[in-house]
């Protein structure tokens, strides 16, 4: 028998909660419960013209070799799950998965977005507001160091742009003169 603090479900359809056994009509209708997204969030893998629309919710830097931005989708967004081949010319090898509006996905730290994204995360933490963004993958280009990087366009609603202007100035003052840590080499 489970202890008084245990909550458990059995295949027989009973729940032990705080020492009382619930069954039959006492059980919640699990079919009406919402499924909660768990595990590793699918990742956005840019292709020319692909877009994401969402809120930045954080930056996962627990593994310095695999830093990712975490986003909450404002519209259904095509992403991938599974192993990614960042070097592949035609994209990742993971399988396509549709991230529904309100669910989370991740995105690599792309050189052309990193400062803007870091500023948005800081501004969100400072103000308690979420700032919607739309990011479009434009194309890949080679750098003088023979690295391939993505170029993006980023859009925000006019009222967000107005709100962010003084915050961006404050952000620039905070990071000006401070040595920025080396970015992980996530782009090919």
C-alpha positions in Angstrom: 0.0 0.0 0.0 1.3 3.5 -0.9 2.0 5.9 1.9 -0.4 8.8 2.6 1.6 11.3 0.4 1.6 9.1 -2.7 -0.5 9.8 -5.7 -0.5 6.9 -8.2 -2.6 5.5 -11.0 -2.9 1.8 -11.6 -3.9 -0.2 -14.7 -7.0 -1.2 -12.8 -8.3 2.4 -12.9 -7.8 3.4 -9.3 -5.9 6.4 -7.8 -4.4 6.5 -4.4 -4.5 10.1 -3.1 -3.6 11.1 0.4 -4.4 7.6 1.7 -7.9 7.4 0.1 -8.5 5.1 -2.8 -10.5 6.6 -5.7 -12.0 4.5 -8.4 -14.8 4.4 -11.0 -17.0 7.6 -10.8 -14.5 9.2 -8.5 -11.8 9.3 -11.1 -11.2 12.4 -13.2 -12.1 12.1 -16.9 -8.5 11.9 -18.3 -9.8 12.3 -21.9 -10.5 15.9 -21.0 -7.1 16.7 -19.7 -4.6 18.6 -21.8 -1.4 17.0 -23.0 1.6 18.8 -21.6 4.7 19.2 -23.8 7.7 17.5 -22.2 11.1 16.4 -23.2 13.4 18.2 -25.6 11.6 20.9 -27.6 11.6 20.4 -31.3 14.1 22.7 -33.1 13.6 25.2 -35.9 15.9 24.5 -38.8 15.9 27.4 -41.2 15.4 27.0 -44.9 15.2 30.0 -47.3 11.9 31.8 -46.7 11.0 29.9 -43.6 9.6 31.9 -40.7 9.0 31.6 -37.0 6.6 33.8 -35.0 6.7 33.7 -31.3 8.0 35.0 -27.9 11.6 34.4 -26.7 11.3 32.7 -23.3 14.9 32.1 -22.5 18.3 30.9 -23.5 19.3 27.3 -22.6 23.1 27.5 -22.0 23.4 24.5 -19.6 25.7 22.8 -22.2 28.1 25.5 -23.5 28.6 23.4 -26.7 24.8 23.2 -27.4 23.3 26.6 -26.5 19.7 27.2 -27.8 17.1 29.9 -27.6 13.7 28.7 -26.3 10.6 30.2 -28.0 6.9 29.9 -27.5 5.0 29.6 -30.9 2.4 32.3 -31.7 1.3 30.3 -34.8 1.7 26.7 -35.8 5.4 26.2 -36.7 7.1 23.5 -38.7 10.1 22.3 -36.8 12.2 19.1 -36.6 12.8 16.5 -33.9 15.8 14.1 -33.8 19.4 14.3 -34.9 20.3 17.4 -36.8 23.1 17.6 -39.4 24.0 21.2 -39.2 26.5 20.7 -42.1 23.9 19.3 -44.5 23.4 21.6 -47.5 19.7 20.6 -47.8 18.9 20.7 -44.1 18.7 18.5 -41.0 18.0 14.8 -41.0 15.5 15.0 -38.1 11.8 14.3 -38.8 9.3 17.2 -39.4 7.0 17.9 -36.5 4.3 20.6 -36.3 4.7 22.7 -33.1 1.2 24.0 -32.2 0.5 27.6 -31.2 1.4 28.0 -27.5 3.9 25.1 -27.5 7.7 25.5 -27.3 10.5 25.0 -29.7 14.2 25.8 -29.8 16.5 27.6 -32.2 20.2 27.6 -32.5 22.3 30.7 -31.6 22.7 32.3 -35.0 25.3 35.0 -35.3 23.0 37.5 -36.9 20.3 37.1 -34.3 22.2 36.6 -31.1 22.5 40.2 -29.9 18.9 41.0 -30.7 17.6 37.8 -29.1 19.8 38.4 -25.9 18.5 41.9 -25.7 14.9 40.8 -26.1 15.3 38.2 -23.3 16.9 40.8 -21.0 14.1 43.3 -21.9 11.4 40.7 -21.1 13.0 39.9 -17.8 13.4 43.6 -16.9 9.8 44.6 -17.9 7.9 41.3 -17.3 6.5 41.7 -20.8 6.6 39.2 -23.7 7.7 40.7 -27.0 6.3 39.0 -30.2 8.8 38.6 -33.0 8.7 37.3 -36.6 12.0 36.0 -37.9 12.4 35.0 -41.6 15.4 33.1 -43.0 16.7 35.0 -46.0 19.8 33.2 -47.2 23.2 31.7 -46.3 26.4 33.6 -47.0 30.1 32.8 -46.6 32.2 34.9 -44.2 35.7 36.0 -44.9 36.7 33.1 -42.6 34.9 30.7 -44.9 32.1 30.0 -42.5 28.6 29.8 -43.7 26.1 31.9 -41.7 22.4 32.6 -42.1 21.0 36.0 -42.7 17.6 36.8 -41.2 14.9 39.5 -41.2 13.3 40.2 -37.9 10.0 42.1 -37.4 8.2 43.4 -34.3 4.8 45.2 -34.0 5.2 49.0 -34.0 4.2 49.4 -30.4 6.9 46.8 -29.4 9.5 48.6 -31.5 8.6 51.8 -29.6 8.8 50.1 -26.2 12.1 48.4 -27.0 13.9 51.6 -28.3 15.0 52.9 -24.8 15.5 49.4 -23.5 17.9 48.6 -26.4 19.9 51.8 -25.5 20.1 50.6 -21.9 21.1 47.1 -23.1 23.9 48.6 -25.3 25.2 50.6 -22.3 25.2 47.4 -20.2 27.2 45.3 -22.8 29.4 48.1 -24.1 32.9 47.6 -23.0 32.1 44.3 -21.4 33.9 41.3 -23.1 31.3 39.1 -24.6 31.8 35.4 -24.1 32.7 33.4 -27.2 29.6 32.2 -28.9 29.2 28.5 -29.5 30.0 27.4 -33.1 26.5 26.2 -33.9 26.3 27.6 -37.4 28.2 25.9 -40.2 
